[in-house]
Every structure is written in C-alpha cells, then in structure tokens.
Amino acid sequence: MMDSPNGQKRMKNSQPLKIKYWLALLLLAMLVVLFIFLGRWQLQRADERRAIQADIEHGQQLSSLLLQNDTPESEWREWRKVSVTGIWQPQFSVLLNRNHHGRPGYWLATPLLLDGSPDKAVLVLRGWFERRIAPDSLPDFPVTAETVTLDGQLLGHVPRLFELWSLSGEKQAQLPARLPLPGPDLPQVQNLDLKELAQASRLVYLPVVVQQTGVDNDGLARDWVTPPVDDHKNTGYALQWFGFALIALLALLFVGYRMGRYGKSRSKNE
C-alpha cells in the first residue's frame, strides 16, 4: 500500500524536528561533561592551595636555620626562617617588575656572597620600592662593603609572574649575558632564573632564595605577600559548576523525555 500524501508530508516535516532534538541532546551532554570537568578542576585547585598552606605553616613552625655554605639540603624548607651572613654583591643586583598593593614598582634582588666562600652566594630579595615617573632616576639603596648578617625566610625559587608573550615562545626583558652593566642602571626583568643569573654574574648560587624580613631603614618595603591560599573560594566555584552540571543533566533528561513522547506520537499517527 502506498503512503498517502498527508503521511509523506508529516514524515518530511518531522525530520528537522528530530534533528533539533538530537542536536539539543548532544549539546546538553557536552555541557554536563564540561561543567563536571570545571568543577573537578576547581576542587583540584582547592587541594593545591591547602597543600601550599600546609607547607607555609610547616616551614614557619620550624626553628630558625643558620644558612651557610655547607648547610645540608635536607634543612632547606620553604618558608623557614633563616639567618645568613655574607658580603653584598650590589654590582649584580637585578630589578623585578612587581606591583605592591596596587602600586607599580620593583623588587630589588641582590646576591649575598656567603661568609667563608670565594664564589658561592645566595640571592636575596631585599624588598620593594615604588616606580618613579620618568625622567626621575631610580633611587639608590647603598649597602655596606663589610660582612653583614640578615634575617629572612627561604623560598624554593624567585616567585614568578605569568608572561603573556611566553605563549608565543618569545622572551622579553632578558637578563644581560654579562653583569654588571657598564652604566649605573640595573637590569629590569619580569622573572628571574637563578641559572641565567649565575651565567651572567659568574657566581655559584644556592638553589634557594632568601626573602629578607625585618626593618633595615633602607627605604625598602618588606611586607611580603604570601601565595593565595583561600581554598574556600575554589570549593564554592566547584559547587557552582556542579550545580550547572545538574541543571544541564535535568534539561538533558527532559529533552530525552520529550523526544520519546514525540517518537511514540509519530508511531500512533502512522
């Protein structure tokens, strides 16, 4: 028996609607997967921040360490209080672009030649100062040529800032190949790698950094900011993403139900 013209017309009109249902199901399924992934990512970020907080608390609870040329690596714990003695090497100082409480400025990083060593040093983040508007020259922070002892806390590396140009493989504000510079200016960089500094200054550096603390009356700010460790915010974001996933899942079930009802209605009409 041949189908009636009305039946053929209904089948033809039902094809676009059926495609729309399948597209809606596919889109909602993708959204469910995406929202769950984002929620799990936020939970992972919360775990990372809790781990950082635990490391900070553990390091700060340890007794103060006298950092020397022969201090065993097992004693190098991030955020541990340290005391170090040596001679400043201001000719190898580097400026790092950093904002402080919303104000543009620089971190001043200077190597300290360890007491009793001819070439072994530790990099010290001495503090922050505000950037001056050109053509004003940079302020001078002179240091004594004598042996000094300073207090600080240990870091595993110089804290880094994200560089947009790093996505393209390009480098900006590179550290000069040789230090010191011929003039009075100091090199300015966004991030500082100890290996590059070692090549430029021809010094051997401990694979740790000292963040100087205390008051030195030298005009540098030392109210250092610790890494963000508010894991509650990430947990809240995760709950939001999981909520979106639940909404998308309910919508998926509703569209699937409507699609089933539509299929049954077509079968009865045929």
C-alpha positions in Angstrom: 0.0 0.0 0.0 1.3 3.4 -0.9 1.6 6.1 1.7 -0.9 8.9 1.5 0.3 12.4 0.5 -0.5 13.7 4.1 1.5 10.9 5.6 4.5 11.7 3.4 4.2 15.4 4.3 4.2 14.6 8.0 7.3 12.5 7.7 9.0 15.2 5.8 8.2 17.9 8.3 9.2 15.7 11.2 12.8 15.3 10.0 14.0 18.8 11.0 12.4 18.5 14.4 14.1 15.1 15.0 17.5 16.6 14.1 16.9 19.5 16.6 16.2 17.0 19.4 19.4 15.1 18.7 21.4 18.4 18.5 19.9 19.5 21.8 20.8 16.2 23.4 24.4 16.4 22.1 24.8 20.0 23.3 23.4 19.3 26.8 25.6 16.2 27.1 28.7 18.2 26.2 27.7 20.9 28.8 27.3 18.2 31.5 30.8 16.9 30.8 32.3 20.4 30.6 30.7 21.6 33.9 31.8 18.5 35.7 35.3 18.9 34.4 35.4 22.6 35.6 34.1 21.5 39.0 36.7 18.9 39.4 39.4 21.4 38.3 38.3 23.8 41.0 38.4 21.0 43.6 42.0 20.3 42.4 42.9 23.9 42.8 41.5 23.9 46.3 43.6 20.8 47.2 46.7 22.6 45.8 46.0 25.7 47.9 45.5 23.6 51.0 48.9 21.9 50.3 50.6 25.3 49.9 49.0 26.5 53.2 50.3 23.3 54.9 53.8 23.9 53.5 53.8 27.5 54.7 52.6 26.6 58.2 55.1 23.7 58.5 58.1 25.9 57.3 57.2 28.8 59.6 56.9 26.4 62.6 60.5 25.1 62.2 63.3 26.6 64.2 65.4 29.3 62.6 68.2 28.0 60.4 71.7 29.4 60.1 72.2 29.2 56.3 75.8 28.6 55.4 77.9 27.2 52.6 77.7 23.7 53.9 74.1 23.6 55.2 72.6 20.2 54.1 69.8 20.4 51.6 67.5 18.4 53.9 67.4 21.6 56.0 66.2 23.8 53.1 62.5 24.0 53.7 60.4 26.7 52.1 59.1 29.5 54.4 61.6 28.5 57.1 63.1 31.4 59.0 66.8 31.8 58.3 69.8 33.8 59.2 72.6 34.3 56.7 76.0 36.0 56.8 78.0 37.3 53.9 79.0 40.3 51.8 76.7 42.1 49.4 77.4 42.0 45.7 75.4 45.1 44.5 77.1 45.1 41.1 75.0 42.0 40.3 71.6 43.4 41.5 68.5 43.0 39.4 65.1 44.7 39.4 62.0 42.6 39.0 58.8 44.4 37.9 56.2 43.9 40.7 53.1 45.6 41.9 52.6 46.1 45.6 49.1 46.9 47.0 48.2 48.1 43.5 51.2 50.4 43.0 53.8 49.7 40.3 57.3 49.2 41.4 60.2 46.8 41.7 61.7 44.1 43.8 65.4 44.6 44.4 67.3 41.3 44.3 71.0 41.3 45.3 73.4 38.4 45.7 75.0 37.8 49.1 78.4 36.2 48.9 78.3 33.6 51.7 80.8 34.0 54.5 83.9 31.9 54.0 83.2 31.2 50.3 85.0 32.9 47.4 82.2 32.4 44.8 79.2 30.8 46.5 76.2 33.1 47.0 72.5 33.2 47.8 70.1 35.5 46.1 68.3 37.9 48.5 65.0 39.6 47.7 65.8 42.7 49.7 62.4 44.5 49.3 60.1 46.5 47.2 60.2 50.2 46.2 57.8 52.3 44.1 58.4 53.1 40.5 59.3 56.7 39.7 57.8 58.6 36.8 60.4 59.3 34.1 62.7 61.2 33.8 63.3 60.7 37.5 66.2 58.3 38.2 65.8 55.2 40.2 66.5 55.6 44.0 69.8 54.3 45.3 69.9 51.7 48.0 73.6 51.5 49.0 74.9 48.6 51.0 78.0 48.3 53.2 81.1 46.5 51.8 81.5 44.8 55.2 80.2 41.4 56.3 76.5 41.6 57.3 74.1 39.2 58.9 70.4 39.4 57.9 67.2 37.5 58.6 64.7 36.2 56.2 62.7 33.2 55.1 63.5 30.6 52.5 61.8 30.3 49.1 62.4 27.5 46.6 62.7 29.9 43.7 62.1 33.6 42.8 58.3 33.9 42.6 57.2 34.2 39.0 54.7 36.3 37.2 52.7 34.9 34.2 54.1 36.3 30.9 51.6 36.6 28.0 54.4 36.7 25.5 55.7 33.3 26.7 52.7 31.7 24.9 54.3 32.7 21.6 57.7 31.4 22.6 59.2 35.0 22.7 61.2 36.4 25.5 61.0 40.0 26.8 63.3 42.0 29.1 66.0 39.3 29.1 68.8 39.4 31.6 72.0 40.6 30.0 74.6 38.0 29.2 77.2 39.6 31.4 76.9 41.6 34.6 77.5 44.3 35.8 76.2 46.7 33.2 78.6 49.3 32.0 76.5 52.2 33.4 74.8 52.9 36.7 71.4 51.3 35.6 70.3 48.0 36.8 68.8 45.3 34.6 65.0 45.1 34.8 63.2 41.8 34.2 59.8 40.3 34.7 61.0 36.9 36.0 64.5 35.8 37.1 66.1 32.4 36.7 69.0 31.6 39.0 70.8 29.7 36.3 70.7 32.7 34.0 71.9 34.9 36.8 74.7 32.5 37.6 75.9 32.7 34.0 75.7 36.5 33.9 77.4 37.1 37.3 79.8 34.1 37.3 78.8 33.2 40.8 77.6 29.8 42.1 74.1 30.2 43.8 72.4 28.0 46.3 69.2 26.7 44.7 67.1 28.6 47.2 66.2 32.3 47.6 66.1 34.4 50.8 63.2 36.8 51.2 64.6 39.4 53.6 62.5 40.3 56.6 62.7 42.9 59.4 63.4 46.6 59.3 66.6 47.8 57.8 65.9 51.6 57.5 66.9 51.5 53.8 63.6 52.6 52.3 62.5 49.2 51.1 59.1 47.7 51.9 59.2 44.1 53.2 55.6 43.3 54.0 55.7 40.3 51.7 52.5 38.8 50.3 52.2 35.1 50.7 50.6 33.0 47.9 46.8 33.0 47.8 45.6 30.0 49.9 41.8 30.6 50.2 40.6 27.2 49.2 37.0 28.0 50.2 36.6 30.2 47.2 37.6 27.3 44.9 35.3 25.0 46.7 32.5 27.5 46.2 33.3 27.7 42.5 33.3 23.9 42.2 29.8 23.7 43.8 28.6 26.3 41.2 29.9 24.3 38.3 28.4 21.1 39.7 25.1 22.9 40.1 25.3 23.9 36.4 26.0 20.3 35.5 22.9 19.2 37.4 20.7 21.7 35.6 22.1 20.6 32.2 21.5 17.0 33.2 17.9 17.7 34.1 17.5 19.5 30.8 19.0 16.6 29.0 16.5 14.2 30.7 13.6 16.5 29.9 14.6 16.8 26.2 15.1 13.0 26.1 11.6 12.5 27.6 10.1 14.9 25.0 11.9 13.1 22.2 10.5 9.8 23.4 7.0 11.2 23.6 7.4 12.6 20.1 8.5 9.3 18.8 5.5 7.5 20.3 3.2 10.1 18.9 4.6 9.6 15.4 4.2 5.9 15.6 0.5 6.2 16.5 -0.2 8.7 13.7 1.5 6.4 11.2 
